[in-house]
């Protein structure tokens, strides 16, 4: 029995299934969660999705009403996870990625756990681990689950739409080197299932708010610093600057990719002051310019070679200076 058939067997045997994903929701964590939820329902089983926090506003067009949020309804999430006999861990490789409150629930749960993820170095806490670090996204792995378990006939527009979203966002609209022939094979299956890909692109791209665009304009015109010796760019935004432009979650998500589009740029680093810490996004181009080790070794983070995240408890100015001092160690002139 292949591993995907084992996963489906566990779904069929379970009576209370909970789907979890990492803190700071993104397109792939939301997309894989909803895609798996709808697939489980097609199998004739019930499940609930419990996430640490809300998805960014630019994903509001998705129906996320079925997702129970830890930061809004901790009692309900606690109850759901305590009575679960199967917990899915999607798009994260370590228990601390769900935030401290959900981490306690996850680690104390005695039921079976199934990890489906594409990040490096997965922890060994699950009962079943599906870890494919070469996959473009966790959403792609959910499609692998559907197909390899022999249930491709169940794939439809409802299941496929959030999964397409997850692949789209986690590959930077199919530009990252994580895109492989298999990725396009999966996309073809989604289109054949009725997914209207052009509408998903429109909903993602054509929903900017005025304040988001003004914030991004300010960041590019006033806060962009380029270290030309290394072709690395940094943007830093304080809590006061974010407040001035009425920042909402997700407003700065595209900034690093925008900076990386500058001709000749090797890497882009964007950090924002939120919740008392600096949240850092690292993006780069090419195998010769990885950023995940910089994030892991100095900013309590990690991720993919060309797309990683981290954090700093220093001030804006101190974080900026620390980054500038580290750039020569990780990038060649």
N, C-alpha and C positions, 0 to 999 in steps of 0.2 A: 504493500500500500504506500503510495507516494505521500509526501508530507501534507499536501493540500487535501487529499482525501481524508487524512487523519484529522485535519482541522474541521472539515465538514462533519465527520463522525462525532467530534466533540460538540459541535453545534446541535446536531440531532439528539444527542444524549442529554443536553443541558435543559434545565427548566427555568433558569433565570440568568440571562446573559447581559453583561454590561460592557459597553465599548468606551474605552478611554483614549485620550490623546494628550499631547504635550501642552504645557502652559504657553501663552502668547500664540493663540490660534492663528493658522495661516491656511492658504488654499488647499494644501495637501492634507493637513490634519483634519480639516472640515470635510473635504471631498472624500477622503478614504473612509471616514467615520460614517458619513451618510450613505456612501455606496455600499459599505458592508452591512449597514442597518437594513437597507432595502433588499439586499440579497438574502439576508437571514429571514426577512419577512416572506420573500418569495419561496423559501424552503419550508414555510409553514410554521416558523418559530417566532417568538417574540423577543425583543431586545430593547434596551434603553441606552442612550448615549449620555455619558457624564463627562463634561469637560471642565478644566479649571476656570476658564474665563471666556468671555464673549469673543466672537469673531470680529475682525475689523469691519467698519461700516461699509467698505466697498464690496463686501460680500452679502449685504443685506438683501439682495435679490434672491438669494437662496432661501428655501424654507428651512429655517433652523429651529422652528418652534418645538421640535421633539428633543432638543438638546437641553439637558439639565446642567446648570452652571454651579460650580462649587462656590464661587464668590458671591452668588446671589441667593442660592438655596442650599446651604451646607447640610441642613438636616435631611433633605431629600436625597442628596448624593450619598451621604453617610448610610442612610437606610438601604439604598439600592445596592451599594457595594458590599454591605455587611450580609445581605441575603443572596448575593450572587454565587452561583456555582460554576460560572465561567466568566473570566474577565479578559477582554481583548486589550492589548497595549499597542496602539497604532502610532507609527511615525515618531517613536522615541526609543532610545536604547538603554536608558537608565532610569531608575525610579524617581530620582530627584528632578527629572524633567517635567513632572506633573505639578510641581509646587509643594510646599511643605505639608499642607493640610491633606491633600489627596495622597501624598507619598505615604503618610502614616496609614491611611486606609488600605492602600495598595499592598504595603509590606506586611500588614497584619492579616490580610485576607488569606484564608487557608485553602481557598478553592483553586482550581486549575487556572493557569494564566497562559495566554497565547500572545507572543510578540510577533507583529508583522512590521518590518522596518527596513530601511535602506541606509542607515548611518553606520559609521565605523565603530568597531569595538563594543559590541552589545554586551551588557551585563548578563549574568547567568541566572537571573531570578525566575524566568518563565518556565512553565512545564513543557511547552513547545515553542521553539524559536524559528521563525522564518526570517532570516537575515540575508538580504541580497544587496550588497553594497554597490553593485554595478547597475542596479535598477535606477531609473530616472526619478522614481517617486514611490511612496507607499501606495498611492492610488494605482499605479501600474501593477503592483504586487496583488492588489485586490482583484484585478482582472485576471492575473495569473491564477489566483485561487479559484475564481469562477470557472475558468477554462480547464485547468488541470484537474479539477475535481469532477469534471464531466457534466457541468451545468451551464455551458455556454448558451444553451437555448433559453435560459432565464434572463440573460442580459437584455435590457431594454433601455428606453430613453431615461426613465426615472433613475435607474441604477447608474447608467452611463454618464449622465450630465455632471454630477459632482465628481466623478472619477476623471472625466476629461478636464474639468477645472483644476483638479489636483495636479495632473500631469502638466498642464499648461503653465501654472504658476511656479511649480518647482523646477521647471526647465528654463525659466525666463523666456517664455513663448518659444520654446524649442531651440534656444540658442546655445545652451550649455553643452559641454562635451559629455554629459551624462546621457544625452540622446543617442540611442543606438538603433540599429535596424529593428530590434524587437519593439522599441517604443513606437515606431511608425506602424508596425504590424498591429499593435494594440489599438492605436488611433483608428486604423481602418475598421477594426471590429466595432469600435464605438460608433463610428459614422454609419456602419451597416445596421446597427441596432436602433438608429433613429436620432442620435444625438445631433442637435443643430449647433454645430461648432461656431458658426458665424455669429449667432446670437450671444453665445458665451463671451466671445471676444468683445462684442459691442458692450455688453453689460459690465465687463471689467474695465474697458478703456474709455467709455463715454459716460462716466458717472462722477467726474471730478467736481468738487465744490470750489467755489471762488476762493475760500480761505485756504484750501489745500494748495491750489496753484500759486497763491500769493506767498505761502510759506516756502514752497519749493523754489519760487523765483528769488525770494530773499536768501535762501540757503545757497543757491548757485551764484548769486551776484555779490553777496556780502560775506559769506562764511566759507567759501571754497578756498582751500590752501593746497597748492600743488608743490610737491617736492620734486622738482624737475630733474635732479640728479638721479632719482630712482623711478621717475614716472609713477609716483604714488600720490593720490589725492585724499585729503581728509576734510570732512565737514563736521563741525561741532555745533550743537544747538542746546542752549540752556533752557531751563524750565520757564524763565521769563520770556524768552524768545518764542517758545512754543505757545505760551499763553497769549502772547500778542496776536498770534494768528489763529487763535481758537483751535488749537491742535486737537484732533481726534485720532484714536487708534488707527493706524494704517496710513496716516497722511505722509509719513516719510519712508514708507516701505520701498518705493521705487527710486529713491534718491541715489543709492549706491550704484544701481545699474545705469542711471542717467549719467553719473560722473564717469563711469567706466566706458561710456560711449565716446568720450573725448579721444581723439586720435592719438595713438601711441601710449595710452594709459595702461599700466600693468595691473594696478589694484586701486580700489576705492574703499575708504573706511568712513562710515557715518556713525556718529554716536549722539544720543539725545539723553537729556537729564529727565528721568521719569521715576516716580516712586522712590526718590531718595538715592538713586544710583544712576550710573551712566550705562545705558544699554547700547551695545556696539554691534554694528553690522559690517562684516568683511566680505568683499567681493573681489575676484581677480580673474585674469585670463591666462590660460595655458598651464600645462603640467609643471612648467619651470617656475611658476609663481604661486605656490600654494599659500593659503592664509589660515588653514585650520590649526597648524601648529602654533602660530603666533597667538591665536585665540586661546588655545588650550594651555600653553605654557605661561602666559602672562595675564590672561583675562578670564580665567575660570570658565572657559567656554569650549568650543570645538565645532565640528560639523564636517562638511565636505571640503575637499581640497580647494575648490574655488568659491565656496559659499559657506561662511561660518558665522557664528555669533558669539558674543561674550559680554562681560560686564565689568564695571570698575566702581569701587566705592570712594575713589578720589574725586576731587572737584573737577569741573570742566577744564580749567587751565592745567591742572596737574595731569589729568588724563591725556590731554593734548600733548603735553611735553613728554610724557612717558612713551606715547606712540611714536613721536618724532625721533626719540632716542633709540627705539627698537627697529625702525625701518631699515637702517643700514645692515642689521644682522640678518634680515630675512629677504632682502631684495638687492640684486646686483645693479651697479651703475651701468 
